[in-house]
Amino acid sequence: MSDKLNLRELAIPVPIPASFRRQAQVYASQFFVQDVQKRIYRQTLALLAVDNYLRLLGFETNLNQPQRWNVINRLWSEVNELEIEELGILECCVINSEQFVLPQPQLSYQINIGYLFVEITNSDKTAILTGFFPALQEHEHREIAITDLISIDQFIDYLNEREASSSSLEQNDLAQEFAKKKMIYLRNWLNHIYEGEWQPSVRDLQAVTCHKKLQLGGQVFDIQLAVSQSSEQLILVRIIIQSETNNLPIGMQVSVPDEADIYTETVNEIASLISIPLELAPNEEFWIELRYKDELIKEYFIA
């Protein structure tokens, strides 16, 4: 009993606004059986409350996608999945305040984060986020007692650990990708050292521009990199992409890394060039990707 009380003391109450109740009622009304409607209504309240709580903490979810609310996709399952971007899928399970043994979650290979247990108050105006249980393994069948759950604060720590692990794996994948590729050292250009097909076109005392021809989607493009070093801590690079003969083709894309994201420019109207400036630290790795007609070319550099 004391473990149950301790967990409830750590539970997180989340207000359920009238807009959530209306959304849950509209969604539940698409089911035909009255008992099912009541169950779906409360499950949907729990789902919306958990989604709101996670978004306040900075996690991105898929709940705003229109197909998520298509009842045809839900006829064979009442699992309340919530996809947390880049982390996995969580199931929200509704319980009542008197339960010591929790309903066994519906096993699904998609649920790879775990199960969040939520109590909906009688007024339907508050969701109490009670506790979390990690994802069950395949073929694992067991009862879950409320004393088996971890607190919501521990659940958020668990998500943060998964997020940090996911970021680390992405960085390792990128490092392995660079290790396998031919690297171009831009600082060599400033010392009059040029590699492969990259040839200088313009230079002065503080900057150099080199270019290279690339064939993509049946067209020839000229890619230019203007490189200068404004200080010991900063290298400036300007990427210029042009067609060898005409304007750039509609639909062509040029992408570069932008901190933890990717920046892409797409040719949507008549344009003679694409120009992208970068500010890089010495020895920082980056790449340039050109896409056109389902073909792509990727060049790798070290500042």
N, C-alpha and C positions, 0 to 999 in steps of 0.2 A: 504493500500500500504506500509506503514512504517513497519508493522509487517513482510510483505513479504521480504522487503529489509533487515531488521535486521536478519532474518533467513538465507538469502543468504550470508550475511556477515560472518556468523558463519559456513557456509558449508565447507566441507573438500574436496579439489580436490585430486584425486588419479590417478596417471599415469596408462595408459593402455598400456603395452608393446606389441610389435609385436607378441610375442608368444600367448598372450591372444586373439588377433584378429584372429590369425590363428586357435586357438582352437574353438573359437566361430563360425568361418566360416565353419569349418568341421562339427560341431554339427548341425548348422542351415541347412546345405545342405542335411541332412537326411529327412527334411520335403519337401513335394512335391509342395506346393503352394508358389509362389514367394513372395506374401505379407506376408505370414506366416514366410517364411525364413528371411525376413528383420526384422520382429518383434522379432523372436527368437534370431537372431544375436545380437540385441541391449540388449535384456534381459540377454543373456549369458554374454555379456561384463560387465553389471552391477553386475551380480552374482560373476564373477571372481574378479572384483575390490573390492567388499565388503569383499569377502573371504580373499583376500590378506591383506586388511586393518586390519581385525580382527585378523588374524594370527600374524601380526606385533605387535599387542597389547597383544599377548600371549593366545588368545582363540583358542581352537581346534575345527575343523569342520569336516564334513563328505565328503567334496567335492572331495577328492582323491579316494573315493571308486568307482570301475569300474561300478557297477550297476547304479551309479548316472548319467552316460552318455549313458545309453541304451535308445535309442529313443522309443523303444516299450513301455517302462514304462511311456512315456510322451504323448502318442497320445491323451489321453482324458483330459489332463490338461497342461496348460502352466504356472502354478504357479511355481515361482522360489524359491523353498524352500531351505534354508540353515540351516542344523542342527548344532547347537553349543553344543558340548559335555557337558552333565550334566546340561544344561540350558534349552534347548528346540529348537523350530523351528522358524526361521525368514523368512519372505517373502520379496524379493527385487522387487520393483515396479519402472518402468521407467517412467519418466515424462519429459516435455520440459520446457524451461525457461519462457514461457509465461502463464503457467497454474496457475490459482488462486484456482480452484476447481479440486481436484485430482481424478483420476479414482478410483472407489470403488474397494477395494481389493476383490479378489475371496475368499468368505468365506470358511474356512476349519477348521475342529475341530483340525487338526494337528498344525495349526499356533498358538502356545501358548506364543510366545514372542511378536510378533507384525510385523509391516510393515516398511521397510526402503525405502525411496523414493530417487531415484538416477536419475540425469540428465546425459546423454551422449552427449558430445560436437559433433559438426558437423564433426570434423576431426576423431572422434572415438578414439582419443588418450588420453582423460581424462574423468574420471567419477567423477561427483560432488555429493558427499553424502550430500543431502539437509536437510533431517529431518526424524524423527521417530514418529510413532503412535502406541500405545500399541494394543495388540490383541483385536479384536472385540469379544463380547460375542455371544453365540449362539442365533440365531434369531434376532440379532441386524443389522439393515440396515440403513445406513446413508451416506450422502455425507461427505467427509473430505476436508476441506479447508486447504490451505497451512498455514494459521494462527493457525490451530489446532496442528501443528507438534511441537515437541520439537527438540532442536539442537542435533547434533551428539555427542557433549561432554556430554550432559545430557543423551543421549542414552547409552554411555559407562558407565556412573555412574549407570544407571539402570541395565545394565548387571552385573556390579560388586556387586550391592546389591543382585541380584538374586543368584549370585555365593556364596556370604557370607551366605545367607539364606539357600541355598542347603547344604553347608558344615555344618552349625549348625544343620540342620535336621538329617544329617548322623551321627553326633556326638551324638545326642539325641537317635537315634535308637540304636547305639552301646552301650550307657549307659544302655538303657532298656534291651538289650540283656544280658549284664553282670549281671544286677540285677536279672534276672530270673534263672541264672545258678549257679551251685555249684562252688565256687571259692576255689582255692588252694593258700595259702599264703606261698610263697617261703622263706620268712625271718624266718618263723617258723622252717623250716628245719635246719637253722643255729643254732637254739636254741634247737635242738633235739626234736622237736615236729612234728609228722608226721600224716597225715590224710588219711582216706579211704584206698585205695589199693596201695597207694604210699609207698614204703619201701626203706630204705637206703641200698645202696650197697657199697659205698666208702665214707669215710669222713676223714678229717684231721682237723687241728686247724682253717683253714680259708675257707674250702670249703666242700661241701657235694654233693653226687650224689644219687638221688633217681630214682627208675624205677617202671614201671607198665606194665602189659600185656594188650593188646588190641586185640580184634578179629574183623577182617574186611575182607569182601569179601572171606570168607572161609579160611583165614589164620590168624595166631597168630603173632603179632608183639610186640616187646619190645621197649618201649619208655623210654628214660633216659634223665633226666635234671641234669646237673652239675651246681651248684650254688655257687658263691663266691661274697664277697663284698669287692671291692678294695678300696672304700672310702665311706664316708657318702653320697655322691652324685651319686654313681655308683654301680650297681649290674650287675655282669656278669653271663650270662646263656648260656650254650651250650646244644643244643637239639641234641640227637642222636637217630635215628630210625633204628632198625634192625629186620630182620625176625627171628623167634624163631628157624627155622630149616635151611633154605636155603638162597640164595641171595634174595634181594628184588625183587618183581615181576615187570616186565616191565609195565609201565603205571601208577604205583603208584605215587601219588603226596603228598607233604607235604608243607603247606602254613603257613605263619606267617605274622602279620601286619608289615609294614615297613613305618613308619611315616604316610603319608596320602595315601599310596598305600598298595599293598599286594605282598609279596615276595613268589614265589613258586619254589620248586625244583621238577622236574619230573624224574623218573627213565626211561631213554631211552636206556640203555645198562646194561650189567651185573655189579652189584654193591652190596657190602655187607652191606653198611650203607649209611644213609644220615646224615650229620652233619651241623648244622646251629648255628652260634654264634649270641648272642644278647647282646646289651648294654642297660640297663634299668635304669630309675630313681627310687628311692624308692617309693613304692606304685603305680607304673605305671601298668596299666592293659594290658594284652595281651592274645592271644589265640594261640593254635596249632591245625591245621586241617589236618587230614589224609583222602585221597580219594583213593578208589580202587574199580573197578567194579561197578560203580554207587552207591557205599555206601560211607558214610563219618562219621567220628567221630571228635568231636571238644571238646577240653579241655581248661578250662579257668583258668587264673592265675593272681595273684597280686605279684609284685616283692617286 
